[in-house]
Amino acid sequence: MSRSTLIGCAFATAITAIGQPTPLSPCGPGPLYDPATTIQFVWSNSAGAVQYQLQVSQDPGYSFTAVDITTPSTFHDVFAVLFFDAHYFWRVRANNGAVWSAWSSNCDFQTMPMPPPPAPVLQVPANGAVNLSTSVGLQWSFIPATAIEIHVSSTAGFTSPTIVNTSGQQHTLNGLLNGQTYYWRVRGSNIGGTGPWSEVWTFTTASVATTLNLRMYLQGPWNTGTGRMNDALRLAGLVPTAEPYTALGFTGLSNAGASIAGGVLSVAGPNAVVDWVLIEARHATANTILARWAALLQCDGDVALPNGNVPSLVFPMGQVRIAVRHRTHLGCMATAVRNANGTAIDVDLTLLTTVLYGTEPTTTVSGFRALWAGDVSTNGIIAYSGGGNDRDRVLSRIGGIVPTNTATGYHLEDANLDGVVMYSGPANDRDIILQTIGGVVPTQTRSAQLP
């Protein structure tokens, strides 16, 4: 072989050889890496290299790889490829366009244990959404969770919530109540544990009209002989055609200013109008007033709308308690929770078996319940003596001097609703007040049993 041939072979060998790179990071017993974030692999430059091959594996022999890429750079970013709580090895080699270098030595590192998932972000329905159907689709943001837990409740404190276990980012709730506000929250869990709750959002389903079959008696106009209430105010033409409760200071009436339809006051007999009354829908647990309606009371105890029909009401919540008031009688409330979801509700406050709120909330007439008469001051307390008592109001209405005087008209002081305010004589209104507080000790009082 000639000298020139030897020189040519040596030159060819020199230009094809390339040194192996050195792994730099991650390497050694350093921090635990979070595979849910970007992990950057960095190595040294090899002179003449035009590309590098990176391999990452849980096997130091690289029989299988999690990463196997080529790149012209001396680094590579890996995101969401590696496992939590794992031990990884990695190596790199260089290529100069003709040959590969030997593999570098192994570097190793560990990933951190999987943390519990973060709180999801609620998305659908919008917080505070109203008038939704009784089937509502819930949606939230993605979180790295293997299981999702949903709590749905009609109370902000999630008392006895409906618990749904699911997966993914959405779930449909079926069979919800009409007119109900719901609270909901979501959290996830994985092998790292259970994550925190999301924010609490609310939505409200649309209300529907519910028929209310309501019966009640008033003590004042009760007639023991007929077994029903008298309609003396109607017969005297004293029942006002417009509801009186707004003028008396009762707020929140859904039908404020309602008027009696033509022909209703002409009806006689059991369905004759006795007077205006007030229906209240109360919160099922807090007992607060949610809505009020002015209605008409008939002689047989049925409550009707100003048009004479059975009440068909849109309740503000799916579950309510029903209370009633009258301008000269103490109100009462049935304790039973009613589902106002479009199905008819029956509330009979005349029955002794109907459980009412409070102590002695009503009196008994002919074996039936009736509202206590005599609250002519409309303050919820019947008093015969002392400041602001009801007896003095009766006396004041007839002139305040001659006790035998009378005053005809639609007056609050007319406790028995006969159209005439009387302080003395048969069927006077003063004696009703005394009887209501007990009839013996004039300093006693009686208060409305309403929460």
C-alpha positions in Angstrom: 0.0 0.0 0.0 1.3 3.4 -0.9 1.9 6.1 1.6 -0.8 8.3 0.1 -3.4 5.5 0.5 -2.5 5.2 4.2 -2.8 8.9 4.7 -6.3 8.9 3.0 -7.6 6.2 5.3 -6.4 8.0 8.4 -8.1 11.2 7.2 -11.4 9.4 6.6 -11.3 7.9 10.1 -10.6 11.3 11.7 -13.6 13.0 10.1 -16.2 10.3 11.0 -15.3 9.8 14.7 -17.4 11.8 17.2 -17.2 12.0 21.0 -20.1 11.1 23.2 -22.0 13.8 25.1 -22.2 14.0 28.9 -25.7 14.1 30.6 -26.0 17.2 32.8 -29.6 17.4 34.2 -31.7 15.9 35.7 -29.0 13.7 37.2 -28.3 12.2 40.6 -30.1 12.4 43.9 -31.6 15.8 43.3 -35.2 17.0 43.8 -38.2 15.0 43.0 -39.5 16.1 39.6 -43.1 16.8 38.8 -44.1 15.0 35.6 -47.1 17.2 35.2 -44.8 20.1 34.5 -42.0 20.4 31.9 -38.8 18.5 32.7 -35.9 19.7 30.7 -33.1 17.2 29.8 -29.7 18.9 29.2 -26.4 17.4 28.0 -23.0 18.7 26.9 -22.2 19.6 23.3 -20.2 17.1 21.2 -17.9 18.8 18.6 -19.2 18.3 15.1 -22.6 16.9 16.2 -25.6 17.7 14.0 -28.1 15.8 16.1 -28.5 13.9 19.3 -30.6 10.9 20.4 -32.2 10.9 23.8 -33.7 7.9 25.5 -35.5 7.8 28.8 -36.7 4.6 30.5 -37.6 3.0 33.8 -35.3 0.2 32.7 -31.5 0.9 32.9 -31.1 -1.5 30.0 -33.6 0.5 27.9 -35.6 -2.6 26.8 -38.5 -0.2 26.6 -38.5 3.6 26.6 -40.8 6.4 27.6 -38.9 8.9 25.5 -36.9 8.1 22.3 -36.3 11.2 20.2 -33.6 12.9 18.0 -33.0 16.6 18.2 -30.3 19.1 16.9 -30.3 20.8 20.4 -28.4 19.9 23.5 -31.6 19.9 25.5 -35.2 18.5 25.2 -38.4 19.4 27.1 -40.6 16.5 28.2 -44.2 17.3 29.4 -46.9 15.0 30.6 -45.2 11.8 29.4 -43.6 10.4 32.5 -45.3 8.7 35.5 -45.5 10.0 39.0 -43.6 8.2 41.8 -41.2 6.5 39.3 -37.4 6.0 39.0 -36.1 6.9 35.5 -32.8 6.5 33.7 -31.6 8.4 30.6 -28.8 8.5 28.2 -27.8 10.5 25.0 -25.5 10.0 22.0 -24.4 12.3 19.2 -24.3 12.0 15.4 -22.1 14.1 13.1 -24.0 13.2 9.9 -22.0 10.1 9.3 -21.8 8.0 12.5 -23.2 7.8 16.0 -21.1 8.2 19.1 -21.2 5.7 21.9 -24.0 6.1 24.4 -23.3 8.4 27.3 -23.3 7.0 30.8 -26.7 6.7 32.5 -28.1 9.5 34.6 -31.1 8.8 36.8 -33.8 10.8 38.7 -37.1 10.3 40.4 -40.5 11.8 40.0 -42.6 13.0 42.8 -45.6 11.1 44.2 -48.9 12.0 42.6 -50.6 14.9 44.5 -54.4 15.0 45.0 -56.2 16.8 42.1 -56.8 20.5 42.4 -60.3 21.9 42.9 -62.2 22.0 39.6 -63.7 25.2 38.2 -67.4 25.0 37.8 -68.6 26.0 34.3 -72.3 25.1 33.6 -74.9 26.1 34.5 -73.8 29.7 35.2 -73.7 30.6 38.9 -77.1 31.9 39.9 -78.9 30.6 36.8 -82.7 30.6 37.1 -85.7 29.2 35.4 -84.0 25.9 34.6 -85.8 22.7 33.8 -86.0 19.8 36.2 -83.1 18.1 34.3 -79.9 20.1 34.6 -76.5 19.3 33.0 -73.5 20.1 35.2 -70.0 20.7 33.8 -66.6 21.6 35.3 -63.0 21.9 34.2 -60.7 19.0 33.7 -58.7 17.8 36.6 -56.3 14.8 36.8 -58.8 12.7 38.8 -59.8 9.1 38.5 -63.1 9.7 40.3 -65.4 12.7 40.7 -67.7 13.4 43.6 -70.7 15.8 43.3 -72.7 17.2 46.1 -76.1 18.7 45.4 -78.3 20.2 48.2 -81.3 22.5 48.7 -79.4 24.1 51.6 -76.1 26.1 51.6 -74.7 24.0 54.4 -75.3 20.8 52.3 -77.5 19.2 54.9 -78.3 15.6 53.7 -76.9 16.3 50.1 -77.5 14.1 47.1 -74.1 12.5 46.4 -73.1 11.6 42.9 -70.0 9.6 42.1 -68.9 9.8 38.5 -65.9 10.5 36.2 -65.1 13.0 33.5 -66.2 16.6 33.3 -70.0 16.5 33.2 -73.1 14.9 34.8 -76.9 15.4 34.3 -79.2 15.7 37.3 -82.7 14.4 36.7 -85.9 14.6 38.7 -85.3 18.0 40.4 -88.1 19.9 42.0 -89.7 22.9 40.4 -89.1 26.3 41.9 -86.2 25.0 44.0 -82.8 26.6 44.5 -80.0 24.0 44.5 -76.4 24.3 45.7 -73.7 22.2 44.1 -69.9 21.6 44.4 -67.4 19.1 42.9 -64.1 17.5 43.9 -61.9 14.8 42.5 -59.6 12.0 43.8 -56.8 9.9 42.5 -54.1 7.7 44.0 -52.6 10.8 45.6 -55.8 11.4 47.7 -58.9 13.5 47.6 -58.6 17.1 46.4 -60.4 20.2 47.7 -64.0 21.2 46.9 -64.7 23.6 44.1 -66.5 26.8 44.8 -70.2 26.4 45.7 -72.5 27.5 42.9 -76.3 27.7 42.8 -79.1 27.3 40.2 -82.9 27.5 40.5 -85.4 25.5 38.6 -88.5 27.1 37.0 -91.6 27.4 39.1 -94.9 25.9 38.1 -98.4 26.7 39.2 -99.6 24.5 42.1 -103.2 24.1 43.1 -103.6 24.9 46.8 -106.8 23.4 48.4 -106.8 25.4 51.6 -109.4 25.5 54.4 -109.5 27.7 57.5 -112.0 29.1 60.0 -112.1 32.4 61.8 -113.4 32.5 65.4 -115.0 35.9 65.1 -117.7 35.2 62.5 -118.2 31.5 63.5 -121.8 30.5 63.8 -122.4 27.5 66.0 -125.9 27.0 64.7 -125.0 26.7 61.0 -121.6 25.1 61.5 -119.9 27.7 59.3 -118.9 31.4 59.3 -121.3 34.3 58.8 -121.0 36.5 55.8 -122.4 39.6 57.4 -119.8 41.9 55.8 -120.8 40.7 52.4 -124.5 41.1 53.1 -123.9 44.6 54.3 -121.9 45.4 51.2 -118.8 46.1 53.3 -116.3 43.7 51.8 -113.8 45.9 49.8 -113.4 45.0 46.2 -109.6 45.5 46.4 -107.4 43.6 48.8 -106.8 45.5 52.1 -103.5 44.1 53.2 -101.2 46.3 51.2 -102.8 49.4 52.8 -102.3 47.7 56.2 -98.6 47.5 55.7 -98.2 43.9 54.6 -95.4 43.8 52.0 -94.4 41.3 49.4 -97.8 40.4 48.1 -97.5 38.6 44.7 -101.0 39.9 43.8 -100.9 43.3 45.5 -103.9 45.5 44.5 -105.9 42.4 43.4 -109.7 43.1 43.0 -112.6 40.8 43.4 -114.0 39.6 40.1 -117.6 40.6 39.1 -120.3 38.3 40.4 -118.1 36.8 43.2 -119.7 38.9 45.9 -123.1 37.9 44.7 -122.6 34.2 45.6 -124.6 33.2 48.6 -124.6 30.0 50.7 -121.5 28.0 51.6 -119.3 29.7 49.0 -120.3 33.2 50.1 -117.4 35.5 50.8 -116.6 36.2 54.5 -113.6 38.5 54.1 -110.1 38.8 52.7 -107.4 36.7 54.1 -103.6 36.4 53.5 -101.8 33.2 52.4 -98.1 32.9 53.1 -95.5 30.5 51.6 -92.8 30.0 54.2 -89.3 28.5 53.8 -89.4 24.8 54.5 -86.6 25.0 57.1 -86.0 28.6 58.0 -89.7 29.4 58.1 -89.1 32.9 56.6 -91.8 34.4 54.4 -91.1 33.7 50.8 -94.4 35.0 49.2 -97.8 36.2 50.1 -101.2 36.3 48.3 -104.4 38.1 49.2 -107.3 35.7 48.9 -111.0 35.3 49.8 -112.4 33.2 52.6 -115.8 31.5 52.0 -118.4 30.6 54.7 -117.5 26.9 54.5 -113.8 27.6 55.1 -112.6 27.3 51.6 -110.0 29.8 50.5 -110.4 31.1 46.9 -108.6 33.6 44.6 -110.2 37.0 44.0 -111.8 35.5 40.9 -113.5 32.9 43.0 -111.4 30.0 41.8 -109.3 27.6 43.8 -105.8 29.1 44.3 -103.3 28.1 41.6 -100.1 29.6 42.8 -96.5 29.8 41.6 -94.4 29.1 44.7 -90.9 30.5 44.9 -89.5 27.2 46.1 -90.2 23.5 45.6 -90.8 22.9 49.3 -92.7 25.3 51.5 -94.9 25.5 54.7 -98.3 27.2 54.5 -99.3 30.0 56.9 -102.5 32.1 57.0 -103.4 35.5 58.4 -106.4 37.7 58.9 -106.5 41.4 59.7 -108.3 40.9 63.0 -107.2 37.4 64.0 -103.9 35.8 65.0 -102.3 33.9 62.1 -101.0 30.3 62.2 -98.8 27.9 60.2 -99.0 24.2 59.4 -95.7 22.5 60.2 -95.9 20.0 57.4 -93.5 20.7 54.4 -95.4 20.7 51.1 -93.9 19.9 47.7 -95.0 22.7 45.5 -94.1 21.0 42.2 -97.3 21.3 40.3 -99.2 18.5 42.1 -102.2 19.7 44.1 -101.5 20.6 47.8 -104.2 20.0 50.5 -103.9 22.0 53.7 -106.8 21.9 56.1 -106.2 24.1 59.1 -109.7 23.4 60.5 -108.9 19.8 61.5 -107.7 19.1 65.1 -105.3 16.5 63.6 -103.4 19.1 61.5 -100.1 19.8 63.3 -99.6 23.5 63.7 -96.6 25.6 64.7 -96.4 26.8 68.3 -98.5 26.4 71.5 -102.2 26.8 71.3 -102.0 28.5 67.9 -105.8 28.3 67.4 -109.0 28.0 69.4 -111.6 25.3 69.0 -115.1 25.9 67.7 -117.6 23.1 67.4 -114.7 20.6 67.2 -112.7 22.5 64.6 -109.7 24.8 64.7 -110.2 28.5 64.1 -107.9 31.5 64.3 -108.1 33.5 67.5 -110.2 36.6 67.2 -109.4 40.1 68.6 -106.1 41.3 67.2 -107.7 44.5 66.1 -104.3 46.3 66.4 -102.8 43.8 63.8 -99.6 43.6 65.9 -99.8 39.8 66.5 -100.7 40.3 70.2 -104.2 40.4 71.7 -104.3 42.4 74.9 -107.2 43.6 77.1 -105.3 46.0 79.2 -102.0 47.9 79.3 -100.4 50.1 76.7 -101.6 49.6 73.1 -104.3 47.1 74.1 -107.0 46.0 71.7 -109.9 46.9 74.0 -109.1 50.6 73.9 -109.1 50.5 70.1 -112.7 49.3 70.1 -113.7 52.0 72.5 -111.8 54.6 70.5 -113.6 53.5 67.3 -117.0 54.2 68.7 -116.0 57.6 70.0 -114.2 56.9 73.3 -116.9 58.2 75.6 -120.3 56.6 75.3 -119.8 52.8 75.6 -123.1 52.0 74.0 -122.2 53.9 70.8 -121.6 51.8 67.6 -119.6 52.3 64.4 -120.8 50.6 61.2 -118.3 49.9 58.4 -115.3 47.8 57.4 -113.2 48.4 60.5 -110.3 46.6 62.1 -112.0 46.9 65.5 -114.9 44.7 64.2 -113.5 41.5 65.8 -116.6 39.3 64.9 -116.9 40.7 61.4 -120.6 41.6 61.6 -120.1 45.0 60.1 -120.7 46.9 63.4 -118.1 47.8 66.0 -119.6 47.5 69.5 -118.1 48.0 73.0 -121.1 46.8 75.0 -124.3 44.9 74.5 -124.9 41.5 72.8 -122.3 40.4 70.3 -119.9 43.2 71.2 -116.3 43.1 70.1 -114.8 43.9 73.5 -115.9 40.6 75.1 -114.3 38.6 72.2 -110.9 40.2 73.2 -111.5 39.3 76.9 -112.5 35.7 76.0 -109.4 35.2 73.8 -107.0 36.1 76.5 -108.7 33.7 79.0 -111.7 35.6 80.2 -110.5 35.9 83.9 -107.2 37.8 84.3 -107.4 41.0 82.2 -103.6 41.5 82.2 -103.0 38.3 80.3 -102.2 38.4 76.6 -102.2 36.0 73.6 -99.6 36.1 70.9 -99.7 34.7 67.3 -97.8 31.5 67.0 -95.9 32.3 63.9 -92.1 31.9 63.6 
